[in-house]
Amino acid sequence: MTRSFPNYVDAFPERAAIISDGGRVHTYRDVAIRANKIGHLLEKVGYIEGDVVCALLPNGPDMLIVQRGILQLPVYFSTINWHLTPPEAAYILQDSHVRLFFTTSALEETSRAAMELAGISADVIVIVDGAEDDPRSLDALIADLPAERLHSAKAGTRRLYTSGTTGRPKAVRRPLAGISPETAAAAHVTRAALYGVDHEEGVYLSVAPMYHAAPLSYADQALELGHTVVIMPKWGAQTAIAAIEQYGVTWTYMVPLMFQEMLALPSESRSGVGTLRAIVHTAAPCPPLVKRAMIEWVGPILTELYGGTEGSATVIRSDEWLDHPGSVGRARPGVRMEIRDDDSHVLPPREIGHIYFENEAAAFVYDNDDAKTASTRVGSAVTLGDIGYIDEDGYLFLCDRKADVVISGGVNIYPAETEHALKEIEWVLDACVIGVPDERWGESLHAVVVTSADAPADEEQRTEELTAALRTRIAGFKVPRSFEYADEIPYSEAGKMLRKVVRDARAGVTVLQR
């Protein structure tokens, strides 16, 4: 029988499950008891199957413990980016019809402001580190609840947010599978084998924000495998290398920007990584020079997956990649992949077109957006909007990204949302936001703005005022790092913004950044 988290709780209750900032250890027993009580709390408040529980939490044990407790029952778990402004977080709370909302005292002001904007009752909030006398503190709410595990016949699943072409986040929702938590957990062992990770013994280093799908999934997977999860509250190249050496880390998930920052360190600062047996990477294309340098440094232990919040389609190990440089791999077991033209006809090898894949993970919808769901489908196959080709051996090569998405530091940023925020500013008539090359981040946001006569005459002052105004409307990572001012933005006869024309006109041009 395949072991999963409850088995490790019984067999190794004192094993370190999570090590958080400062070296605090949470044992498997500690995690299980707190998670079980959270599950009983959800049961106590009278959940209905399919309810959504949200969490606005920083990187730390609480995110994993809350998720583990909630998903013992047939509900959905949605995370909220802690960088979002109250209006942005309010949209997610409202869109989710949230049943419970977990946050911390440090984020309570933002959380309550978002709840007020969303018209959410104050009695859904749970402060995970609240004071003992706070009736909405987690400790107060679960004090008298059982510590025993719930024996639900159905497990819950994640319902995580991505962003669409309209700029509004959309939740990726899959049907509740109707299987037990134990059966759902067994799939982790199968997935781990794809990237050379064994169960029962291992140390996983969590380096990326767990409000994103991959970092949250891999950290949770490590617990199902009986591993110890070491959590970094925020990324730092030297800090990560030190943690690998200190804790004997055996595997981790990273994005290419992290590779670049580690490789930029002096060679004497990059020792102590000999315990690593696997590194998984996704999120953004990895420059071949960077990937080769990583393989030379840590060995052929990298595994790349292509996909998104909606699901992953391909996988490629280092040895394969060295024989097929630039590829993002072949279809994962159980995945059927094909390339289609604009008329949805299947294309032969090496013909460039839209990438489609089909498997159980493709059985999702964009919650509350039937039109967007339909636009991604051809029959039961789904596309993430990327362009590429498959060679004669079945290896996928990406040729372009989604038409509008800017990938900066491994994070997807959607220009339409920034454009919408710009157009809310009184003296902005029009705006087009694109990605431009950035040596550090891969790409950064660049805004081309059309202003009225009421705009400040001095361009530097104009840019300062735009930046300040945007920061009150959207998260900081969505604010352009550079601006330019134009007389007009090109549009097609159909009224569609010709973003490609704007982008092509600036190809190879260095722009001044703020």
N, C-alpha and C positions, 0 to 999 in steps of 0.2 A: 504494500500500500504506500502511496506517495505521502510523505509527511507535509504538513503545512503548519501555520502559526500555532494553532491550539495544541498540536502534538509537541512542539518545542516548549511550549509553556509547561506542559505536564512533565516532559523528560528533562528539561534544563531550566527550571524556573529562575535560577540565579544568574543565568547567562546574560551578558550585557546585550540588550536589544537596541537601545539608542544611547549614544553619547553626544551630549549637546555642548554648546559653547561653554568654555570654562572647565570641561571635563566631567560634568555631572553625568552619572550613569543611571539609566532607567533599565531595570531588568525585565526579562520577559514576563515575570509575574506582575511587576508594577504596571507595565503597559496593558496587560490583559485585564487587570482589575479595573483600571480607570476606563478603558474602552468598553468593558462590559457594563459598567455603571452608566456610561453615556448612551449605550443601546437601550438600557432600561428607562432612561430619561425620555428618550424618543417614544418609547412604548407608553410611558405614563402620560405624555401630553396628547396622546390619541392620534398618532399618525395614520394616514390613509396610504395604501399602497400607491406608489408613484409620486408621493410628496417630494419636495426638494428641500434639502438642508444646505445652507451656504456657510462658507468660512472665509473671513478676512483675517488671515493670520500670517505672521512672519515665518521665516525659515526656523523651524524648531520642532521639538517633540510633539507639541500640541496638534500640529497639522496631521501628523500620522496617526496619533492616538484618536483624535476626533473622527477622522475618516474610518478607522478600523471599527470604532463603536457604531457609527451610523450605518455602515454597509453590512452589518449583521442582519439588517432588516431590508425588505424590498422597497427601498427609496433611492433617490438620486442625491449625489453629493457634488456640489458646485463650489469651486474656489473663486475668490475675487482678488485681483492684483492689488497689492497694498499701496501701489503708487497712484491709483485712481483717485480722482476728486470725488466729493460727495455726489454730484449729479451723475457721474459715470457709474459709481457703485449703486446709486439708486435705481438706475435703469435695470441692472442685473437683478436686484432684489425684486423689483416689480415684475420683470419678465419671468422670474422663477416662481412667483407666488410662494415665497419662502415660508417654510414651516418652523424652522429654528435657524438662528443666525449666530455663529460662534465668532468671537473676536477677542482682542486683548485690551487691557486698560490703556495701553499706549495708543491704540487705534480706536478707542471708544468714541472720541469726539467725532471723528470722521464717520464712524459707523452709525451713530445716532443721528447725525445730520443727514446721512443717506436714507435712513429709515423714515425720517420725517418727510423728506422730499418724495419718497415712494409711497407714503401713506400707510406704512407698516406699523402694526401695533408694537408698543414697547415691550410687551411680554414675550416676544420671540427671541430677544437678544440673550446671549449667554456669554459672560465675561470669564474666559478660561483662567485668568489669574486675578480675579476680583477679590476684594477684601472680604474677610469672614462675615462682616455684618451687612454685606451687599446681597440683597435677596436674589439678584440676577447673577451672582458669581457661580461658577461651575461647582465649586466645592459645596456651597450651600444647597444647590439644587440636587446633588447626587449623594449627599451625606447619608441618607437613610435607605438608599437603593441597594439592591442585591449586587454582589460582586461576581456572581456566577454568570457564565456565558449563556446568551440566549440560544435556544435551539430552534432557529427559524428554518422553515423548509425552503425559503427563498432568500437569495442574497440581493443586495442592492448593487448599484454600479455608478460610475462617475458620469456626470453631465457637465462637461467643461466647455468653456467659451472660446470661440475663435472669432475673427472679424470678417465681415463680408464686403462686397464691393460698395455697399452703401456706407460703409464706415461704422455701422452699428455692430456690436458684438452679437454673435449668434451661438446658441448652445447646441452642441452636438449631442443628440439624445438617441440612445439605442434602446430597444425593447428590453424590459427586465426579463432575464432568461428563464426564470422559474426554476433555477437550480440552487442547490444548497451552497452556503459559503464555502464548505469544504471542497465541493466539486469545482467551484469557481477558482479556488486557490490552486488546485492541482495544475491548472494551465501554466502557472508561473514556471514550474520546473521545465516544461517543454520549451517555453520561450527562452529561458536562460541558457539552454543548450545551444541555441543559435549563436550566441556570442561567447561560448566557452566557459560559462559559469557553472560551477558545481553547487549542489545543495548541501546543507548542513554545516559546512565550514567556510567562512569568508567574512570579510570586512568591507562594507560598501561606504564610499565617501560621497556624500550629497553636497554638491557645490553650486547648484543652480536653483533659482526660485521655484519653490514647490507649488506655486499657483499655476505653473505650466504643466501640461500633460505628461511629458516624458520624465522630468525630474521627480514628480509625485509618483508616477507609476513604478519607476525603478527602485525608489526608496521603499515603497510598499512591497514590491517584489522581493527585495532583500530580506524583509521580515518573514515572508512566507517561506523563504529558503533556509531560515534559521540563522541568518547572518546578523552581524552587528552593524548598525547604521550610524556613521559619524556625520553629524550635520554641521556644515559651515553656515553661520548666519548671513554671510555675504562672501562673494568671490574675491580671492586674492591669489595671484599665481604662486608667490613664495609661501603664503600660508597653506595653500593646498599641498605643495610639495612637502612642507614640514609635517602636515597631518598624515600624509602617506607614510612617511618614515616613522612617526611617533606611534601610530596605531597599526602598522603593518597592513595597510589597505591592500585588498586584493582586486577590487574592481570599482569602477566609477562610470558616471555619464558626464560628458562634456560637450561643448560646442566648439567649432573651429577657432573662434576668437580666443578661447582659453588656451588652445594649443599654441597660438601665436605668442601670447603673453608669456607662457612658460618657456618657449624656445628663445625668447628675447633675453632671458636671464643669463648671467654669466654661467659658463659650464660648471664652475665649482659650486654654484648654487642649485644645480639640478641633480645632485646625487641623492641617494636614499629612496629611489622608486623601484627598487628591485623586487619588492613583494607583489607588484602589480601583475595580474594575470589577464585582465580584460579591461578595455576601455570602449564604451559604446558612444557613438556620436551621431547626431542628427541635426536638425534645425536650419542649417545653411550649407551650401556647397563648400567643401573643404578644398582650398587651393592645392593642387598636386604637390608643389614644392613643400608645402607645410606638412602634408600627410607623409611624404617620404621622410622628412626630417623627424617626424614623430616616430615612425617605424624604426629609423636608425637609432633613435634615443632609447625608446622603451621596448623595442622588439616588435615582432609581428602579432600584436595583441589587440589591434584596433578592429572594431566591427562597426560598419556604417549601415544605417537604416534610412530608407526614403519613405516619407509619408507626412502625416500631419496629425492634428488633434482628431481628425476623422478616422485615422487608422494608418498602419504602415503596410507597405506593399512589397518592398524588396529588402534584401540583406546581402552584405558582402564582407568577407573576412579579409585580413591583410594580405594573405598569400594569394587570394584570388585577385585582389585589387592590383597587386604588383604585376600580374599577368594581363590585367584589363584596366590600366590606369585611366582615371576619369569616370569610370562607371560607378553607379550607385547600387549595382548588384542585380541579382536575379530574383524572380518572384519567390516570396517566402512559401514554405509548405502550406498547401491549402489555398493559395492565392492564384487566380488566373489573371494575367496581365496582357494588355494589347494596346496598340496604337491606332487611333482613328483619325480620319480627316475631318474637315469642317462639316461634311455631310454624314458623318458617323459611320463611314465605311472603314472596315479594318484594313490596315496598311501592311505591306510586306516588310521584312527586315530592312533596316537602315533608312526607311522612309520616315521623315519627320512629321509628327502630328501630335494630337492630344493624348495624354497618357490616361488610360482607364484601367481599373483593377476591380476584381470581384472576389469576395470571400464573405465569411460571416460578419467580419468587422464592417463591411460596407453596408450592412443593414441598419443604417442610421437615418435620422432626419435632422434638419435644422429646425429646432423647436420654434414654433410660432411663425414659420416662414416656408409655406408650401412651395412658393414660386422658386425660392433659392434651392430647395431640395430637388425639385423637378429639373432645374437647369443643370444639375450635376450628373444626371442619370441618362444612360442609354440601356434600357432594359434594367437588369439588376447590376450592371457595371456602373462605377462611379469615377468621376475625375475630380482632382483637386485644382484643375485649371493649369497644370504645368504642361510644357511642350518638351518632346524628346523623341528618341528612337530606340528600338531594340535591335541588337545585332543578331547574327546567325546562331550564336550560342545562348541567346536569351538574356544577355546583359543589357540593362537599361542605361542610357546616357541622357542626361538632362541638357537641353539646348537653351532653354530660357525659363525664367520664372513666371509666375502668374503675372498677368499684364500690369497690374498696378502695385503689387506688394513690394515693399522695401524691406530687405532683411538687414538689420543693423545689429551687430553683436550677437547674431543668432536669434534675434527677436523679430517677429513679423510686425511691421507697422503698416497701417493702411492709410494711404494719402487722403482718401475721400473724407475721413473723419477730421483730419487737420484742416483740409480745405473748408469744410463746413464751419469749423471754429473760426477760421480767418474771416469768412464772409459774415460772421456775426458782428465783426468790428465795424463801427459806423462808417469809417472812411475807406474801407476796402470794397472795391467794386467786383473784383474777380480774383481767383487764385488757382494756381496749378502747382501741386507738390509732387516732386519726383525724387528718386534716389540718385545720388552722385557718388563716385568712388571715394572711399575714405580708407587710408592706410591702416588705421587702428580698428575701425568698426566694420570694414568691408564695404558698407554703404552708409551714408547719412542723408537725412532729409534736407532738401533744398526747395525753397518756395519761390515761385515766380508770381509777383503780386501786381495787380492793377489797382491804383488808388485814385481817390477823388481829389479835388482841389483843397479839401479840408485837411488832408494829410500834412504832417510836419514837412517843411521844405527840406530840412537836412536829413539825408538818408540814414545817417547813423542814429539820429534821434528816432526816426521812423522805425528802424529795426528794433531799437530798445523798447519802444512802446508796443510794437507788435508782440515781441517776446513776452513782455510783462502781461499783456492782455491774454495771450494764449495760456499762460501758466495758471490763470484763474479758471480756465475752461476745460483743459485737458491735461493729462499726465505729462510730466517733463520729458519723457522719452519720445513723445509724439510731437514735440515742438521742434521746428526746423533749426538746424545748426547754421544755415546760411540763407540769405535772402537776396533777391534782385528785383528790380522794378521795371515793368514793361508797360507799353501802351495798350496791349490787348493779348488775349489768350486765343490760340487758334481752335476753331470748332469745325466739324464736318457739316454738310448740308442737312444732315439729320439732327443736328443740334448736339452731337456728342463731342466732348472735349477730345482734341487730338493730342493726348498725352505723349504718344510716341514721337510726334513731331517736336514737341518741347524737349523731350529727352534726347533725341538724336541731335538737335541743334546745339546741345551742350556736351556732347560726347568728347571726351579728351580735354575739356575745359576745366581748369582749376578755379574753384570759387572760394571767395573769402568767407571764413567761418567766424561765427561769434565766439 
